[in-house]
Amino acid sequence: MAEHFRLTVNGNESELEASPDTPLLYALRNDLGLKGTRFGCGNGQCGACFVLIDGHPAPACDTPLWSVAGKIITTVEGLSKGRELHPLHNAFLAEQAAQCGYCTSGILISAAALLAKNLRPTEREVREALDRNLCRCGSHNRMVRAVLRAARE
Amino acid sequence: MNTVAETRLKRPASLEKNPRLSQWLHVHRDGTVSIYSGKVEIGQGILTALAQIAAEELGIAVERIRMVPADTALSPDEGVTSGSLSIQDSGVALRRACAQARTLLLERATARLGVSGGDLRVEDGSVHAAGRSTSFWECADDALFDRDVEETAALRSPRDYRVVGKPAPRRDLPDKIAGRPRFIQDMALPGMLYGRVVRPPHNFAGLISLDDSKVKSMPGLAAIVRDGGFVGVLAEREDVAISAQRALRLAASWREADPPPRDVHTWLKEHAAEHRVISEKENADARSRATRALEASYTKPFLSHASIGPSCAIAQIDDGKLAVWTHSQGIFNLRRDLALALGMREDAIVVRHAEGAGCYGHNGADDAALDAALLARAARGRPVQVQWMRDDEFAWAPCGPAMALSLRAALDAHGGIVDWEHELWSNGHSSRPGRADDPALLAAWHLARPHKRPSAINMPLPAGAADRNAVPIYDFPSQRVVNHYVREMPVRTSALRSLGAYANVFAIESFMDELAQTAGIDPIAFRLRHLKDPRGRAVIEAAAWRAEWDRWKPAEGRGHGIGFARYKNLGAYCAAVAEVEVGHDVRVERLILAVDVGLVINPDGVINQIEGGAIQSTSWTLKEQVKLGARGIASLGWEDYPILKFSEAPVVEVELIDRPELPAVGAGEAAQGPTAAAIANAVAHALGLRMRDLPLTHERIAAAISQST
């Protein structure tokens, strides 16, 4: 049965009606119109749907609505401050760090979580932080370079 | 060798089919130019490169170019975006069209300004003469481009290029990196319903029963659609559609066909339907000099596209007309097969391209379009979006075919190859829509009045398909190459990036190393001594130089190796050097690739494609194989089909050899074969053991080591 939920997403309070078992992913994408978080596998194995929940990267596809009540959710859209892009966004553009770009949002989320706790990560630390995210096009090295660039700038 | 002058004489196929100038571009009053290409963005950056070509010939800033997404109602029909041909097809056509458009615009401008052509100053579409000025934007009207594209307009010389040849940032990436809606998966049309299809087990032979009593009453469910063995759901919410799909899966019972063979490669060799000698050179003199013979067999498994974003489509039926949004590689072919499957006229269907997740060949995009169209029939005019689930994608998108290969060669006393034989066994590498009497669309085979599933076929040489790159580029005095075509398909196969070239180059280049070792000659010297083609020699030498091949320091468990090919024997040249460390697993530490794509349009685009191709090939080569079980494909999630991770990706260095005087060719499929061979050769160098079956997993290496001791 549908219930009433109040979510805190990207600093905004939003309300919606949905079943408590609804994955957060569909609430974000279809109820709140935040399409940057993407479906990849449905069981948290690819990282395409990562969002920050209380600062930790977590798969929105595998996170039911009931479990995020009262928590702070940040999506890829929330990394920017208004029209000002996050340094990671700018670094990814500068490095042209994508091919298809479908995995990018989830990777930015993992990278943002890393940079929030480690201002100057080593290349190895970046790779480890991104290891829960899959990329199929082979843009790995460009993305690693972009995260290191964002940390420098 | 082709030269620019030679290609100028031949009218490109894209222009044969779409001869009117107005089909290719439209100049707007606001100072922008719409460019219509039939090729589509699939993550490879093609629209950026085509915009560069158009801007260059028009002599305007690239920012003025608007690339219009392909649409059957608007765009030239350029077939399929595949085979690394978009630069050759659309690029060449647009170059001519834009050169002619510029000439026409300048004639108009001259007339308007009342001066002779020589006195004009033209800058970014503005035309000045005798103190007066006009612009392309003022001179253009519909009548001006209502004519055929002609061959006469002078093309800008590559020496004068200002846009082409310079790195250009991808036009689509700002949206994709900022997380803005850009993919078909992100489209939300007013009133849109969400659909899912309840797929049978892979070895489907019919639906026995379906108990939908519980699902029917789900709140938010809009419809259950059933047509023979095709079962789908429509819901107001996407999560409800998924729950209904899952519940119906449990409530369905299916008739199943025979399981796939256990040993696919033996099965392939036993089931060849056609045997074709595709190259034969006989030199008895040379053969009589043979002192040693060698033979070896190689295998490649079924591979999955494994895109991160599963296939998706949107369809809407309104007043008997069907509109489809798709990330298909061939919108016109898809329209044809949709018409066949739905019993509609083609002119009642519009198919529009919308960008999807990375596309590496014939994936589920076309199938999802038919799924959406079938569900849209029950949606009373509302649009329907269908996205496949992860297991749908693994189980039902076509696989890259498994292949078995046997090679034999003879050496003379000086280590020269005097005879060469290459046999391959494979299913066809293309079952794309648009080519058969029956629709090549999954759901069409499961309907109450089912269509026949077309067998995968091979396109003819010289590009070839299963036999792509099977004919050696080396100069051997005697050779014989045989393609054994297997029509019967244990799993659905179709085009996956580089088609047969991946396995053929892996086998040829592995075997070249085995022969070099037998002859006691360095692998690079051995290749060069059998290769006359100067561009081929140049990439091998460049890769060896950049990798400092001659300064290799031997160390326990480490090895280096080389692989080389010219894609299709017609396209890009690529040599790869791999440096590996073999411990528990193979770790590829570094890949150095030298590439010659002729004229380089967008250097960063080429490098990005080569890096990506090399890393994807590393993943195929070390980790990937589709597992088969009693019900068909058993790799249904990432746990069953692991791909290369960030911590496993090698350093990749790319050396570009720019040849502005030569035609530009695509880069997307050049690296796969050479990378696989380079890795396998490096592993053999590290272990002193030859691995001939892909992928090169820990289990395979452990087995090879235990057999050798």
Interface residues (C-beta under 8 A of the other chain):
Chain A: M1 A2 A18 S19 T22 P23 Y26 R29 N30 G33 K35 G36 T37 R38 F39 G40 C41 G42 N43 Q45 C46 A48 T75 V76 E77 L79 S80 L85 H89 F92 L93 Q96 A97 A98 Q99 C100 G101 Y102 C103 T104 S105 L108 R124 V126 R127 E128 L130 D131 N133 L134 C135 R136 C137 G138 S139 H140 N141 R142 M143 V144
Chain B: I42 G43 Q44 G45 P169 R170 D172 L173 P174 K176 I177 A178 G179 R180 P181 R182 F183 Q185 D186 A188 Y194 P219 R237 E238 D239 I242 A306 S307 I308 G309 P310 G356 A357 G358 C359 Y360 Q387 M389 R390 D604 N608 Q609 E611 G612 G613 A614 I615 Q616 S619 G637 W638 E639 I643 L644 K645 F646 S647 A649 V651 V652
